[in-house]
């Protein structure tokens, strides 16, 4: 079973396999978390009572697992100090099936040779344009409630970071990103998303779009002529890939996620871009069998999976789904950002790369923008290290779940609607009934009420007779505006004359 513990203000993703017994499964999961560095040396463990409650296990089972790991040297226990990860428990290196290429001519040298002073998610481009009209009710997808930015915590992190740094911070930076942030991200992504990485494999970017452009540009230069992308998916991201060099081929999405079985028909495709935790825009989670098929394709064809984990932290029906990267670290480039958790204005994202791509990608970034701004990196590193980031995400998760529930309750009274993708994320896709008004007509009626929504039509790769749907983002509106925005949405949909429909 997959579990996600949230004790002491810290999230930790665990894969607990109970096939050999609950105690044995917990011991294995904790060993794995320590060996891979997802639980760092000196990390404080939750009490047996609290962990038992979080995981739904007997306290005796947790105590026995702790005792075993203490005996094996993974944990230490001191009276008055609780249980901690042992100092000498060091992460095992993430295995790689291919050699790391020589860095000469392909990128900067390893961390030790490059001092700090050296020279995902889907978003709605143009939403922040200064000339764009401000709607009365904004239910477009692609943005969080930026009014909930943790200003006080961020300011404290900035102050701590600047007080602890040196003058070189204000000079040219490392194109890979600050060491402090890469170390913090390696720990955070490991324990919350199940990502297997080291700080050396992480490259900090200005967001998902830059990461996608860098990756596909490097792939194109290496001879990849086609990149498969989900259909439907964000058109802007397809254009980013095209401008980077490779052609884009459509890979259909159904109720189980992207059709990985169809990749065999695209012989020239050397990479595939997917949103497995919460497909955009349909909201479906990639089925386990599809996850295995996708990673098997990558291994057999030496292909690359670009995993856009744009809102993986926000899951409401169960614990968050672990990253696909953990299944095939040598064949998955994991991409995330702070855009949905904190706000797009920070321009902070990250890539976790297979070893063989680190040098070429960093070299490309060096010649594109040299380095990502530094002060925000240091602040985010501190926010993660002090667990302020965990606390903020948990508060957002509760807030967005309430908004999701209110959306379902309000639209439940409107007949003929099928609502999809509400188990996670910040948006829902609402199918419109056949024979009723199409999405363009519904969007036009909404606009007349000062309500802005998203439409499914622009997300298809090619024009045709596609299902009609609207996309509602419930993260964007401020808290006090949201109920009125839902009222306007329900009114527009009811006035559209939806016919009865199941689903």
C-alpha positions in Angstrom: 0.0 0.0 0.0 1.1 3.6 -0.6 1.1 5.9 2.4 1.8 9.5 3.0 2.6 10.5 6.6 2.3 14.1 7.7 3.7 14.1 11.3 5.6 17.0 12.8 4.7 19.2 9.8 6.6 16.9 7.4 5.2 14.8 4.5 6.8 11.5 3.6 5.7 9.2 0.7 6.1 5.5 1.6 5.5 2.4 -0.4 4.5 -0.2 2.2 4.1 -3.7 0.7 2.2 -5.8 3.1 2.5 -9.0 1.1 5.2 -10.3 3.5 3.5 -8.9 6.5 2.9 -5.4 7.9 5.9 -5.2 10.0 8.2 -6.5 7.3 6.6 -4.1 4.7 7.1 -1.1 7.0 10.7 -2.1 7.7 11.5 -2.4 4.0 9.8 1.0 3.2 11.8 2.8 6.0 15.1 1.2 4.9 14.4 2.2 1.3 13.6 5.8 2.4 16.9 6.0 4.4 19.1 4.2 1.8 17.9 6.5 -1.0 18.3 9.6 1.1 14.6 10.5 1.3 15.1 10.3 5.0 18.3 12.3 5.7 20.8 11.6 8.5 19.6 13.1 11.9 16.0 13.4 10.6 13.6 13.1 13.5 11.2 10.2 13.3 7.6 10.5 14.4 6.6 8.7 17.6 5.4 5.1 17.3 1.9 6.2 18.4 1.6 9.0 15.8 3.1 6.9 13.0 0.8 4.0 13.8 -2.2 6.4 13.5 -1.0 7.9 10.2 -0.4 4.5 8.6 -3.3 2.7 10.1 -1.1 0.1 11.8 -0.9 -1.3 15.3 1.5 0.6 17.6 3.3 -2.6 18.4 4.0 -3.2 14.7 5.6 0.2 14.4 7.6 -0.3 17.6 8.9 -3.6 16.4 9.9 -2.1 13.1 11.7 0.8 14.9 13.5 -1.7 17.1 14.7 -3.8 14.2 16.0 -0.7 12.3 17.8 0.5 15.5 19.4 -2.9 15.8 20.5 -2.8 12.1 22.0 0.7 12.6 19.5 2.7 10.4 17.9 4.5 13.4 19.1 5.7 16.8 17.0 6.2 20.0 18.0 8.4 22.9 15.9 9.0 26.1 14.3 12.4 25.8 15.3 12.9 22.1 13.1 10.4 20.4 14.1 8.3 17.4 16.3 9.7 14.6 18.0 8.5 11.4 21.5 7.4 12.3 24.3 9.8 11.4 26.2 7.1 9.5 23.2 6.0 7.5 24.3 7.4 4.1 22.2 7.4 0.9 23.1 4.6 -1.5 23.9 6.0 -5.0 20.9 5.9 -7.4 21.9 3.1 -9.8 22.4 4.1 -13.5 22.5 1.6 -16.4 24.4 4.0 -18.6 27.7 5.7 -18.0 27.9 9.4 -17.2 29.4 11.1 -20.3 32.6 13.1 -20.1 31.9 16.7 -19.2 34.5 18.2 -21.5 32.6 19.8 -24.3 29.2 18.8 -23.0 28.6 21.0 -20.0 30.1 22.3 -16.8 32.2 20.1 -14.5 30.8 18.4 -11.4 29.7 20.3 -8.3 33.1 20.3 -6.6 34.7 21.9 -9.6 32.2 24.7 -10.2 31.9 27.2 -7.3 28.6 29.1 -6.6 30.1 32.3 -7.9 30.9 30.9 -11.4 29.4 32.5 -14.6 4.5 21.3 -14.9 2.5 22.5 -15.3 0.1 23.5 -17.5 -0.5 27.2 -17.3 -2.5 29.6 -19.3 -0.1 31.8 -21.3 -1.0 35.4 -21.5 -3.2 35.2 -18.4 -1.0 37.8 -16.7 -0.8 40.2 -19.7 -1.1 43.8 -18.5 -3.5 44.5 -21.4 -5.8 41.6 -20.7 -9.2 42.6 -19.4 -9.8 41.5 -15.8 -12.9 39.4 -15.6 -15.5 39.7 -12.9 -15.2 36.0 -12.2 -12.0 34.1 -13.3 -12.4 30.4 -13.4 -9.7 29.7 -15.9 -7.4 26.8 -15.1 -3.7 27.1 -14.7 -3.2 29.2 -11.6 -3.4 28.8 -7.8 -5.0 31.4 -5.5 -2.0 33.7 -5.4 -3.7 35.7 -2.7 -2.7 32.9 -0.3 1.0 33.3 -0.9 2.7 32.8 2.4 4.3 36.2 2.6 5.3 36.2 6.2 7.0 32.8 6.0 8.7 33.7 2.7 10.0 37.0 4.3 11.4 35.0 7.2 13.1 32.6 4.8 14.6 35.5 2.8 16.0 37.1 5.9 17.5 33.9 7.2 18.9 33.0 3.8 20.5 36.5 3.3 21.9 36.6 6.8 23.7 33.3 6.3 25.1 33.9 2.8 28.2 35.6 1.5 29.0 38.3 -0.9 29.5 35.9 -3.8 25.7 35.3 -3.8 25.2 38.5 -5.6 27.5 37.6 -8.4 27.1 35.2 -11.3 25.5 31.9 -10.3 25.8 28.2 -11.2 23.6 27.4 -14.2 22.5 24.2 -12.3 21.1 26.3 -9.5 22.2 26.9 -5.9 23.5 23.9 -4.0 21.2 24.8 -1.1 18.1 24.5 -3.2 19.2 21.4 -5.0 19.9 19.6 -1.7 16.6 20.7 -0.2 14.7 19.6 -3.4 16.4 16.2 -3.4 15.2 15.5 0.1 11.8 17.0 -0.4 11.0 15.2 -3.7 12.3 12.0 -2.3 10.1 11.9 0.7 6.9 13.4 -0.8 6.9 12.3 -4.4 9.0 9.1 -4.3 11.6 10.6 -6.7 15.0 8.9 -6.7 17.7 11.5 -7.1 20.8 13.3 -5.9 21.4 17.0 -5.8 23.8 16.6 -8.8 20.9 15.4 -11.0 18.8 18.5 -10.3 18.8 21.6 -12.5 16.9 24.7 -11.4 15.0 26.5 -14.1 12.6 29.5 -14.4 9.6 27.2 -14.7 8.2 24.2 -16.6 8.3 26.0 -20.0 12.0 26.6 -19.8 12.6 23.0 -18.7 10.6 21.6 -21.6 12.4 23.9 -24.1 15.8 22.9 -22.8 15.1 19.2 -22.7 13.5 19.0 -26.2 16.2 21.2 -27.6 18.9 18.9 -26.3 17.0 15.9 -27.6 16.6 17.5 -31.0 20.4 18.3 -31.2 21.0 14.6 -30.3 18.9 13.4 -33.3 15.4 13.0 -31.8 13.1 14.1 -34.6 9.7 13.5 -33.0 8.3 13.9 -29.5 4.9 12.3 -28.6 2.6 14.4 -26.5 -0.8 13.8 -24.9 -4.0 14.4 -26.9 -5.7 16.5 -25.6 -3.0 18.6 -24.0 -1.9 22.2 -23.7 -1.3 23.7 -27.2 1.2 26.2 -25.9 3.5 23.3 -24.7 3.3 21.7 -28.1 4.5 24.9 -29.7 7.4 25.1 -27.2 8.5 21.6 -28.4 8.2 22.5 -32.1 10.2 25.7 -31.6 12.9 23.6 -29.9 13.3 21.5 -33.0 11.4 18.1 -32.9 8.1 17.5 -34.5 5.1 16.7 -32.3 3.0 13.6 -32.7 -0.3 13.0 -30.9 -0.7 10.2 -28.4 -4.4 9.8 -27.4 -5.7 9.9 -23.8 -8.6 7.7 -22.6 -10.1 6.9 -19.2 -6.9 5.1 -18.1 -4.5 7.9 -19.2 -2.2 8.2 -22.2 -2.2 5.3 -24.7 1.3 4.0 -24.1 0.6 1.0 -26.3 0.4 3.3 -29.4 4.0 4.5 -29.0 5.2 1.5 -31.1 3.5 3.1 -34.1 5.7 6.2 -33.8 9.1 4.7 -34.7 10.8 8.2 -34.9 9.6 9.3 -31.4 12.5 9.4 -29.0 10.6 11.0 -26.2 7.1 11.3 -24.7 5.7 14.1 -22.5 3.1 13.0 -20.0 1.2 14.3 -16.9 0.7 10.9 -15.1 -0.5 12.1 -11.7 -3.3 14.2 -13.0 -3.6 14.4 -16.8 -4.2 17.9 -18.2 -6.9 18.7 -19.0 -9.0 15.5 -18.6 -7.8 14.9 -15.0 -7.4 11.2 -15.3 -4.6 9.4 -13.3 -2.4 7.1 -15.4 -3.3 3.5 -14.8 -0.6 1.3 -13.2 -0.5 -1.0 -16.3 0.0 2.1 -18.5 2.8 3.3 -16.1 4.6 -0.1 -16.6 4.0 0.0 -20.4 5.4 3.5 -20.6 8.6 2.7 -18.7 9.0 -0.5 -20.6 8.8 1.4 -23.9 11.5 3.8 -22.6 13.8 0.9 -21.6 13.4 -1.1 -24.8 13.7 1.9 -27.2 16.1 3.9 -25.1 13.5 6.7 -25.0 12.9 9.5 -22.6 9.8 10.2 -20.6 9.3 13.8 -19.6 7.1 13.7 -16.5 5.2 17.0 -15.9 4.3 16.8 -12.2 2.5 20.2 -12.2 0.1 19.6 -9.3 1.1 16.2 -7.8 0.9 17.5 -4.3 -2.9 18.1 -4.5 -4.7 14.8 -4.2 -8.1 14.5 -2.4 -9.5 11.0 -2.8 -6.4 9.2 -1.4 -2.7 9.8 -0.7 -0.8 11.4 -3.5 0.3 9.2 -6.3 4.1 8.7 -6.4 6.1 10.0 -9.3 6.6 7.9 -12.4 10.3 8.7 -12.1 10.8 6.3 -9.2 10.0 3.4 -11.6 12.7 4.2 -14.2 15.1 7.0 -13.0 17.5 6.4 -16.0 14.7 7.0 -18.5 12.5 9.7 -16.9 13.1 13.5 -16.7 11.0 14.7 -13.8 9.9 18.3 -14.0 8.1 20.3 -11.3 7.8 23.9 -10.2 6.6 26.3 -7.5 3.9 27.8 -9.9 1.0 25.9 -8.5 2.1 25.6 -4.9 3.3 29.2 -4.3 2.8 31.2 -7.5 4.0 31.6 -11.1 5.6 35.0 -10.3 8.5 33.3 -8.5 9.7 31.7 -11.8 11.2 28.7 -10.0 11.1 25.2 -11.4 13.3 22.1 -11.4 14.3 19.1 -13.4 15.5 15.8 -12.1 17.5 14.4 -14.9 19.0 11.0 -15.8 22.8 11.2 -15.4 23.6 11.2 -19.1 21.4 14.4 -19.7 22.8 16.5 -16.9 25.8 17.8 -18.8 24.1 18.7 -22.1 21.1 20.3 -20.4 23.2 22.4 -18.1 25.4 23.5 -21.1 22.2 24.5 -23.0 21.0 26.5 -20.0 24.3 28.2 -19.5 24.1 29.5 -23.1 20.4 30.4 -22.8 20.1 32.5 -19.7 23.3 31.7 -17.7 21.6 31.1 -14.4 18.3 31.4 -12.6 17.9 34.2 -10.1 19.5 33.4 -6.8 17.6 35.1 -3.9 14.4 33.2 -4.6 16.3 30.0 -4.7 17.8 30.6 -1.3 14.5 31.6 0.2 12.8 28.4 -1.2 15.6 26.3 0.1 15.1 27.7 3.6 11.3 27.3 3.3 11.7 23.7 2.4 14.3 23.0 5.0 12.3 24.5 7.8 9.1 22.6 6.7 7.3 25.9 6.0 6.7 24.6 2.4 5.1 21.4 3.8 2.8 23.4 6.0 1.8 25.8 3.3 1.0 22.9 0.8 -1.1 21.1 3.4 -3.1 24.2 4.2 -3.6 24.7 0.4 -4.6 21.1 0.0 -7.4 21.5 2.6 -8.5 24.8 1.0 -8.7 23.5 -2.5 -10.5 20.4 -1.4 -13.2 22.5 0.2 -13.4 24.4 -3.1 -13.6 21.2 -5.0 -16.4 19.9 -2.8 -18.3 23.2 -3.2 -18.0 22.9 -6.9 -19.5 19.4 -6.9 -22.3 20.4 -4.6 -23.2 23.5 -6.6 -23.2 21.8 -10.0 -24.8 18.6 -8.7 -28.1 20.4 -9.1 -27.5 21.0 -12.8 -28.8 18.0 -14.8 -26.9 16.6 -17.7 -23.4 17.3 -16.6 -20.5 14.9 -16.2 -17.6 16.2 -14.1 -14.2 14.7 -14.5 -10.8 14.9 -12.9 -11.9 16.1 -9.4 -9.8 13.6 -7.5 -6.8 15.9 -7.6 -5.5 19.2 -8.8 -6.9 22.7 -9.2 -9.3 22.1 -12.1 -12.3 20.0 -13.3 -13.4 19.1 -16.8 -17.1 19.3 -17.4 -18.5 17.4 -20.4 -21.4 19.0 -22.1 -24.3 16.7 -23.2 -24.7 15.8 -26.8 -27.5 17.8 -28.6 -27.1 20.8 -26.3 -25.1 24.0 -26.7 -21.5 23.5 -27.7 -18.6 24.7 -25.7 -18.1 27.9 -27.7 -21.7 28.9 -27.1 -21.4 28.1 -23.4 -18.2 30.1 -23.2 -19.9 33.0 -24.9 -22.8 33.0 -22.5 -20.4 32.8 -19.6 -18.5 35.9 -20.9 -21.7 37.8 -21.0 -21.9 37.3 -17.2 -18.4 38.4 -16.7 -17.3 34.8 -16.2 -14.2 33.4 -17.9 -13.7 29.6 -18.3 -11.5 27.3 -20.3 -12.6 25.2 -23.3 -11.5 21.8 -24.3 -11.5 22.6 -28.0 -8.1 24.3 -28.2 -6.4 21.3 -26.5 -6.8 18.8 -29.4 -3.9 18.3 -31.7 -6.1 18.4 -34.8 -9.5 19.8 -35.6 -12.4 17.3 -35.8 -15.5 16.0 -34.2 -14.3 16.0 -30.6 -16.2 15.8 -27.3 -17.4 19.1 -26.0 -16.4 20.2 -22.6 -15.4 23.2 -20.5 -12.5 23.4 -18.0 -13.1 25.1 -14.7 -10.2 26.2 -12.6 -11.1 26.5 -8.9 -7.7 27.7 -7.7 -7.7 31.1 -9.2 -10.5 33.1 -7.5 -9.9 34.7 -4.1 -11.7 33.0 -1.3 -14.5 35.6 -0.9 -15.2 35.7 -4.6 -15.4 31.9 -5.2 -19.0 31.2 -4.1 -20.3 34.0 -6.4 -18.2 32.7 -9.2 -19.7 29.2 -8.8 -23.2 30.8 -8.7 -22.6 32.4 -12.0 -21.2 29.2 -13.4 -24.2 27.1 -12.3 -26.6 29.8 -13.7 -24.8 29.7 -17.1 -24.9 25.9 -17.3 -28.5 25.7 -16.2 -29.5 28.3 -18.8 -27.7 26.3 -21.5 -30.4 23.8 -21.3 -28.4 20.7 -20.4 -30.3 17.5 -21.0 -30.3 14.6 -18.5 -27.3 12.5 -18.7 -25.4 9.9 -16.5 -21.7 10.1 -15.7 
